């Protein structure tokens, strides 16, 4: 995501994902005084943002599965992002979304994940960061979306999503 957004936008994106994660956790734990670290919300946000472009043909997890030349890799990260409505018709993206939400649900219902620690996972923070990454991606991406790239005209407000 840092490669695609550039450093300044990436840092602002990370801040937005961390804030969204903290807000989601706070909304579900208003009386809890335990501090929460926002790093996992940022990672979740970056994972969701990557869904917008990594599963299409020619993308890093598209047809080549990330095994290509350096030039192919650079081009793959510069593909226009899929609009949100097209994400929900992409098999790879849907599989990832289902697995991600299922994994977070399981971490949420298990008191000590995998018995490794007694601490619980702030799965609400993960979801907050993830939703920002998925829904606000267009505001941070410098590349035009697929629809605008196809018609080679000016972007409308609705092409941003």
C-alpha positions, 0 to 999 in steps of 0.5 A: 500500500505504501508503494501505491499510495506514496509515503504521505498518503500512506501515513494519513491512511494508517492514521485513519485506519487506527482511528477507525479501529479505536473508535470501533473498539470504543463503541463496543467497550465504552466502560472498558479502561484497558488501552488498545494498540492500533497497529492491528487496525492499520494492518487490517485496513491495509489488507482491505485496501489491497483487496481493491486491486490485488485480485484482478487479472494481471495484479499481484494475486491475480493470474500470476500469483505474484511470481513475475519479473520486477517490471511486471510487479511494478506494473501490477501495483499500478493497475487501476483499482476495481470499483467496490461493486466489482469487488463483490463479483471477484472470486478471489476477493470474495474468498478473502473477505469471507475468510477474513471476517470468519477468522475475526469472528472466531477470534472474537468468540474464543476467549484465548486465541489458540490457547497461546495467551489469556489476552483477547483480540480486539476484533472490533478494532480490526473490523473498524480498520478493515472497513476504512481500508475497503471503503475509503481506499479511493480517497487515498489512491492516486490512480484512477479507478477502472471505470475512469481508465476505460473511458479515458475521460474525467472522473465523476464523483461516483467513480471514486467508489 
